[in-house]
Amino acid sequence: MRVVEPPAFAVPARCQCPCLASGQLGHPPARRPLPAPVSASLTLVTSDRPATLVDRLAIDFARAPLSPFDEDTVVVPTRGTARWIRHELARRLGCAAGLRIPFPAVFARELAAAVDRRELDPRYECDALTWRILQLFEEGLAEEPEFAALHAFASGAETRKRLGLAARLATCFDDYLLYRPDAILAWESGDVGPIDEPDARWQAALWRRLTAADPEPHHLARWFDGALGRLERGDVDAALLPRRVSIFGVTALPPVLAQLFRALARHVPVRAYLLAPPRAEWASETPMNALSAAFGHASRETLSLLAEGATLEEHHELRDAACPECSEGTLLGRLQADVREGVRRGREAGQSALVTLADVDRSLRRRGDAAMVAIRLRGRPWMAVVSDMVEGIIAANRLEGPPADQARSQLWSSLEADGLLPPPPPAPPGRPVMVPPPVVSSRPPPRLPRRAKAAETGRRSAA
């Protein structure tokens, strides 16, 4: 990332520039000296708000801009994140040029290609593995005793069914190459590997059958393993590496990619800007907040892998200690604050399960099989109170779809029959009631068939 300065169009009157003395027009603008290169390190910048993270990213880019000939690399998880980062950096810095924004897997492949010059063997891509496994099925692989688990499905089946099984197995091996490279390398050495499952034995035998012709197949797992070893030993040309790398908003990383980023941080600065609660919440094995414990396992694992030997910078907005209820005016704000600070609500945690929020007209509290609906009355029209009562009953009984519509209609009918609904307001006096004129069509009436026309004429004469 670089900050573009406006060129100096005006040439000083007494300029003794050699370019003018030689007859060449133009004067190069004076550039400030480049800052000293930042030492290689790994830094984790965490916050609970994306805007805070992109603010820190812009500040770091502005403090140490790269030369106009270098590019800043920002690794992101999605295309939407890439677009948003470009817009936000342009809004904060005035320009978002000199940016490369790849996905994690794409960046890891580019890094491995720069460190390990060997080409990746295309026979171990997912599509190629599918057809190779199908060929083994056609040669009678499922009939062998070692692959008895595949016999019931693949033996005597039609080609389409075998192709589907081959595609599933190829996808499984492709995931192993990225997420369990240790198992793949152990299978190639003749070991069962770290996967302790009944299906691991015939999967290891099938993988050894696929790699029988290659003593050291150059697939993705071996490629990343070789690149990781070179980075850790320092056997790499620094000119082939990016000047610095930023990781933004990545919530889950395969362990091998996290190891590549840690090894790369020995040579260039690597900063990871990640959405996370404070360290006390994500570093514990059993988070206090129920949502964080149920849905944050992948994020906690990624943070733990990257945090080994890294510097941690936390930028969180903690709630006001003097007024704990003032900083969250909505249910979403309260939920975010509870996740951020590790608050577990419920009777077993000693916290109130009823959340009172500002400007909320109706709340629902359940206690066992019963439910209590609380409705605000002061300063509200009667129809709004009645509407909240009806909808509260629907929510308390967990009604949805047609049963909810039927119950809602019956409740409103009962309220109207008991006289609890106010009458409709009368029309203002003196205002004439406008009746729309009848619509007269200019098109002629349709022609009737002869029998229908005769019947119509007979009816008119009888009338």
C-alpha positions in Angstrom: 0.0 0.0 0.0 1.4 3.4 -0.9 0.2 7.0 -0.3 0.3 8.8 -3.6 1.5 12.4 -3.4 0.6 15.0 -6.0 3.4 15.7 -8.6 5.2 19.0 -8.5 4.2 20.6 -11.8 5.9 24.0 -11.2 9.6 24.1 -11.9 11.7 26.5 -9.8 13.0 29.5 -11.7 16.7 29.0 -10.6 16.6 25.2 -10.8 20.1 23.8 -11.6 18.6 20.3 -12.3 20.9 18.2 -14.6 17.8 17.1 -16.6 17.3 20.8 -17.7 20.9 21.3 -18.4 20.9 18.3 -20.8 17.9 19.7 -22.7 15.3 17.3 -21.3 12.1 18.9 -20.2 10.4 18.1 -16.9 11.4 18.0 -13.3 11.0 15.0 -11.1 9.1 15.7 -7.9 11.0 15.6 -4.7 10.1 12.4 -2.8 10.5 11.9 0.9 13.0 9.1 1.9 11.5 5.7 2.4 11.2 4.6 6.1 13.4 1.9 7.4 12.1 -1.6 6.7 10.0 -3.0 9.5 11.5 -6.0 11.3 10.0 -9.4 10.6 7.4 -10.3 13.2 3.9 -11.7 13.6 1.3 -9.4 15.2 -2.3 -10.2 16.1 -4.6 -7.2 16.1 -8.0 -8.2 17.5 -11.2 -6.3 17.9 -14.9 -6.9 18.1 -15.8 -4.4 15.3 -14.7 -4.5 11.7 -14.5 -0.7 11.4 -11.9 -0.7 14.2 -9.8 -3.3 12.4 -9.8 -1.4 9.1 -8.9 1.8 11.0 -5.8 0.0 12.4 -5.0 -1.3 9.0 -5.1 2.2 7.5 -3.0 3.6 10.3 -0.3 0.9 9.8 -0.2 1.5 6.1 0.1 5.3 6.6 2.8 5.0 9.2 5.1 2.8 7.0 4.2 3.2 3.3 6.0 1.0 0.8 7.8 2.3 -2.3 5.7 2.9 -5.4 7.1 -0.3 -7.0 6.0 -2.6 -4.1 2.6 -4.0 -3.4 0.8 -4.6 -0.2 -0.7 -8.1 0.2 -3.9 -8.4 2.2 -5.3 -11.9 2.6 -9.1 -12.0 2.9 -11.7 -14.8 3.1 -14.3 -13.5 0.6 -14.7 -11.2 -2.4 -17.1 -9.0 -0.4 -14.4 -8.4 2.2 -11.9 -7.5 -0.6 -14.3 -4.9 -2.1 -15.1 -3.4 1.3 -11.4 -3.1 2.3 -10.6 -1.3 -1.0 -13.4 1.2 -0.4 -12.6 1.8 3.2 -8.9 2.3 2.6 -9.6 4.7 -0.3 -12.0 6.6 2.0 -9.4 6.9 4.8 -6.2 7.3 2.8 -7.5 8.9 -0.3 -6.2 6.1 -2.6 -6.1 2.3 -2.5 -3.5 1.5 -5.2 -0.8 -1.1 -5.1 -2.9 -3.7 -3.3 -3.0 -7.5 -3.9 -6.0 -9.1 -2.1 -5.8 -12.9 -2.5 -7.6 -15.7 -0.7 -5.7 -17.7 1.9 -5.3 -20.9 -0.3 -4.3 -18.8 -3.4 -1.7 -16.9 -1.4 -0.3 -20.2 0.1 0.1 -21.7 -3.3 1.8 -18.6 -4.6 4.1 -18.6 -1.6 4.9 -22.3 -2.0 5.6 -21.8 -5.7 8.1 -18.9 -4.9 9.9 -20.9 -2.2 9.8 -24.4 -3.7 10.4 -24.1 -7.5 9.1 -27.6 -8.2 5.9 -27.8 -10.1 2.8 -29.3 -8.5 1.9 -32.7 -9.9 -1.6 -32.3 -11.6 -2.3 -36.0 -11.1 -3.1 -35.3 -7.5 -5.7 -32.6 -8.1 -9.3 -33.5 -7.2 -10.6 -34.1 -10.7 -7.7 -36.2 -11.8 -8.0 -38.3 -8.6 -11.6 -38.9 -9.4 -10.8 -40.6 -12.7 -7.9 -42.5 -11.3 -10.0 -44.0 -8.5 -12.7 -44.9 -11.1 -10.1 -46.7 -13.1 -9.1 -48.7 -10.1 -12.7 -49.6 -9.5 -13.0 -50.8 -13.1 -10.0 -53.0 -12.6 -11.7 -54.8 -9.7 -10.4 -52.9 -6.6 -13.6 -53.5 -4.7 -13.2 -57.2 -5.0 -9.9 -57.3 -3.0 -10.2 -58.3 0.7 -8.3 -55.2 1.8 -11.2 -53.1 0.4 -14.1 -55.1 1.8 -15.8 -51.9 3.0 -16.2 -50.8 -0.6 -17.4 -54.2 -1.9 -21.1 -53.8 -1.0 -21.4 -50.4 -2.8 -19.0 -50.6 -5.8 -19.0 -54.3 -6.7 -21.2 -55.0 -9.7 -22.5 -51.4 -9.7 -23.0 -49.4 -12.8 -20.4 -46.8 -13.9 -22.4 -43.8 -12.8 -22.6 -45.2 -9.2 -18.9 -45.9 -9.2 -18.1 -42.5 -10.5 -20.1 -40.9 -7.6 -18.1 -42.9 -5.1 -14.8 -42.1 -6.8 -15.7 -38.4 -6.6 -16.5 -38.6 -2.9 -13.2 -40.4 -2.2 -11.3 -37.8 -4.3 -12.8 -35.0 -2.4 -11.9 -36.7 0.9 -8.3 -37.1 -0.2 -8.2 -33.5 -1.4 -9.3 -32.4 2.1 -6.7 -34.6 3.7 -4.0 -32.9 1.6 -4.9 -29.5 2.9 -6.2 -30.2 6.5 -4.4 -33.5 7.4 -1.0 -33.5 5.5 0.5 -35.4 8.4 -1.8 -38.3 7.7 -1.0 -38.3 4.0 2.8 -38.3 4.6 2.4 -41.0 7.2 0.4 -43.2 4.8 3.1 -42.9 2.1 5.7 -44.0 4.6 3.7 -47.2 5.4 2.3 -46.1 8.7 -1.4 -46.0 9.7 -1.1 -42.4 10.6 -2.7 -40.2 13.3 -6.3 -40.9 12.2 -7.5 -43.6 14.5 -10.7 -44.8 12.7 -11.8 -48.1 11.2 -11.9 -46.6 7.7 -8.4 -45.2 8.0 -6.7 -48.5 7.0 -8.4 -49.0 3.7 -8.1 -45.3 2.9 -4.3 -45.5 3.6 -4.1 -48.6 1.3 -6.0 -46.8 -1.4 -3.7 -43.8 -1.2 -0.6 -46.0 -1.4 -2.1 -47.6 -4.5 -2.5 -44.2 -6.1 1.1 -43.2 -5.2 2.7 -46.5 -6.0 4.4 -45.3 -9.1 6.0 -42.2 -7.4 8.5 -42.7 -4.6 8.0 -39.0 -3.5 4.8 -37.7 -5.2 4.8 -33.9 -5.4 1.3 -33.2 -4.3 -0.1 -30.3 -2.1 0.8 -31.8 1.2 4.5 -32.4 0.2 4.6 -29.0 -1.5 3.5 -27.1 1.6 5.8 -29.3 3.8 8.8 -28.5 1.6 8.0 -24.7 1.5 7.5 -24.7 5.3 10.8 -26.4 5.9 12.7 -23.9 3.6 11.0 -21.0 5.4 11.9 -22.3 8.9 15.5 -23.0 7.8 15.9 -19.7 6.1 16.8 -21.3 2.8 14.8 -18.8 0.7 15.5 -15.8 -1.4 14.1 -12.7 0.3 13.5 -11.0 -3.0 10.9 -13.6 -3.9 8.8 -12.9 -0.8 6.3 -10.0 -0.4 7.5 -6.9 1.5 4.8 -7.4 4.1 1.6 -9.4 4.5 -1.7 -8.5 6.2 -4.5 -11.0 7.1 -7.9 -9.5 7.5 -11.1 -11.0 8.8 -10.1 -14.7 8.4 -12.1 -16.7 10.8 -10.8 -20.2 10.0 -7.5 -21.4 8.6 -6.1 -25.0 8.0 -3.3 -25.7 10.4 -0.7 -25.9 7.6 -1.6 -22.4 6.4 -1.3 -21.0 9.9 2.2 -22.7 10.1 3.1 -21.1 6.7 2.1 -17.6 8.0 4.1 -18.1 11.2 7.2 -19.3 9.2 6.8 -16.4 6.8 6.8 -14.0 9.7 10.5 -14.9 10.3 11.4 -13.1 7.1 8.7 -10.3 6.5 6.2 -8.5 8.8 2.9 -10.3 9.1 0.0 -8.7 10.8 -3.4 -10.4 11.3 -6.5 -8.3 11.9 -9.1 -10.6 13.3 -12.5 -10.3 14.8 -12.3 -11.8 18.3 -13.3 -11.2 21.9 -10.6 -10.4 24.5 -7.9 -13.0 24.9 -9.3 -14.2 28.2 -12.4 -15.4 26.4 -11.0 -17.1 23.3 -7.9 -18.5 25.0 -9.8 -20.5 27.6 -10.8 -24.1 26.7 -14.4 -23.5 28.0 -15.6 -20.0 27.2 -18.1 -18.5 29.5 -20.5 -17.2 26.9 -22.8 -19.9 25.5 -22.7 -18.6 21.9 -18.9 -18.3 21.8 -18.6 -21.9 23.2 -21.1 -23.3 20.6 -20.1 -21.4 17.4 -16.6 -20.1 18.0 -14.5 -23.3 17.9 -12.9 -22.7 14.5 -12.1 -19.1 15.3 -10.6 -20.0 18.7 -8.4 -22.7 17.0 -7.2 -20.3 14.4 -6.3 -17.6 17.0 -4.5 -20.2 19.1 -2.4 -21.4 16.1 -1.4 -17.9 15.1 -0.8 -16.6 18.6 2.2 -18.9 19.2 5.1 -16.5 19.5 3.0 -13.5 18.2 2.5 -10.0 19.7 -1.1 -9.3 20.6 -2.8 -5.9 20.2 -6.4 -5.7 21.5 -8.8 -2.9 20.6 -12.1 -3.6 22.3 -14.8 -1.2 23.5 -15.7 -2.4 27.0 -19.0 -1.3 28.5 -19.1 1.5 31.0 -18.5 0.1 34.5 -20.5 3.0 36.1 -23.5 2.3 33.9 -23.5 -1.2 32.6 -26.9 -0.8 30.9 -26.1 2.4 29.1 -23.9 1.2 26.3 -26.3 -1.3 24.8 -29.6 0.1 23.7 -30.6 -2.8 21.5 -30.7 -6.6 22.0 -27.9 -7.0 19.4 -25.7 -4.6 21.3 -26.3 -6.5 24.6 -25.6 -9.8 22.8 -22.3 -8.4 21.4 -21.3 -7.1 24.8 -22.0 -10.5 26.5 -19.9 -12.3 23.9 -17.2 -9.7 24.2 -17.0 -9.9 28.0 -17.8 -13.6 28.4 -21.1 -13.1 30.2 -23.2 -16.2 30.6 -26.9 -15.5 31.3 -29.3 -17.9 33.0 -30.3 -19.1 36.4 -27.4 -21.6 36.5 -24.9 -18.9 35.8 -26.3 -16.5 38.5 -27.3 -13.9 35.8 -30.8 -12.7 35.0 -32.2 -14.2 31.9 -34.5 -11.2 31.4 -32.8 -8.5 29.4 -34.4 -5.0 29.8 -33.6 -2.7 26.9 -34.3 0.9 26.2 -37.2 1.8 23.8 -38.5 -1.8 23.8 -42.3 -2.1 24.1 -42.6 -5.9 24.6 -40.5 -8.6 26.2 -40.9 -12.3 26.6 -39.6 -14.4 29.5 -40.0 -18.1 29.7 -39.9 -20.1 33.0 -40.2 -23.9 32.4 -43.4 -24.5 30.4 -44.9 -21.1 31.2 -44.2 -17.7 29.6 -44.7 -14.1 30.7 -45.2 -11.3 28.3 -44.4 -7.8 29.6 -45.8 -4.8 27.7 -45.1 -1.1 28.2 -48.3 1.0 28.7 -47.2 4.5 29.6 -47.2 7.0 26.7 -48.5 4.6 24.1 -51.8 4.5 22.2 -54.3 1.7 23.2 -54.2 0.0 19.8 -50.4 -0.4 19.9 -50.7 -2.0 23.4 -53.4 -4.4 22.2 -51.4 -5.3 19.2 -48.4 -6.1 21.4 -50.6 -8.3 23.6 -51.9 -10.3 20.7 -48.4 -10.8 19.2 -47.0 -11.6 22.6 -49.5 -14.5 23.0 -48.6 -15.8 19.5 -44.9 -15.7 20.4 -45.4 -17.2 23.9 -47.2 -20.2 22.4 -44.6 -20.6 19.6 -47.3 -20.4 16.8 -46.2 -20.0 13.2 -47.8 -20.1 9.8 -51.5 -20.9 9.4 -52.1 -21.7 13.2 -50.7 -18.3 14.1 -52.9 -16.5 11.5 -56.0 -18.4 12.9 -55.2 -17.6 16.5 -54.5 -14.0 15.6 -57.8 -13.7 13.8 -59.7 -15.2 16.7 -58.1 -13.0 19.3 -58.9 -9.8 17.3 -62.5 -11.0 16.9 -62.9 -11.6 20.6 -61.5 -8.2 21.4 -63.9 -6.6 19.0 -66.9 -8.6 20.3 -66.1 -7.6 24.0 -65.9 -3.9 23.0 -62.2 -3.6 23.9 -61.3 -2.0 20.5 -62.1 1.7 20.0 -64.5 2.5 17.2 -63.1 3.9 14.0 -62.7 7.6 14.0 -65.6 9.5 12.3 -65.1 11.3 9.0 -64.3 15.0 9.4 -67.5 17.1 9.0 -68.1 19.2 5.9 -65.9 17.1 3.7 -67.9 15.7 0.7 -67.6 12.0 0.0 -66.1 11.5 -3.4 -67.7 8.6 -5.3 -65.7 7.6 -8.4 -67.7 7.7 -11.6 -68.5 4.5 -13.4 -66.0 3.3 -15.8 -67.4 3.5 -19.3 -65.6 1.3 -21.8 -65.1 2.6 -25.4 -64.8 -0.8 -26.8 -67.8 -2.4 -28.5 -69.5 -5.3 -26.7 -68.3 -8.8 -27.8 -70.3 -10.5 -30.6 -72.4 -13.4 -29.5 -72.9 -16.7 -31.5 -76.2 -17.0 -33.3 -77.8 -19.4 -30.8 -76.7 -17.3 -27.9 -77.9 -14.1 -29.7 -81.3 -15.6 -30.4 -81.7 -16.7 -26.8 -80.8 -13.2 -25.6 -83.3 -11.7 -27.9 -86.0 -14.1 -26.7 -85.3 -13.1 -23.1 -85.5 -9.4 -23.9 -88.9 -9.8 -25.7 -90.3 -11.9 -22.9 -89.3 -9.3 -20.4 
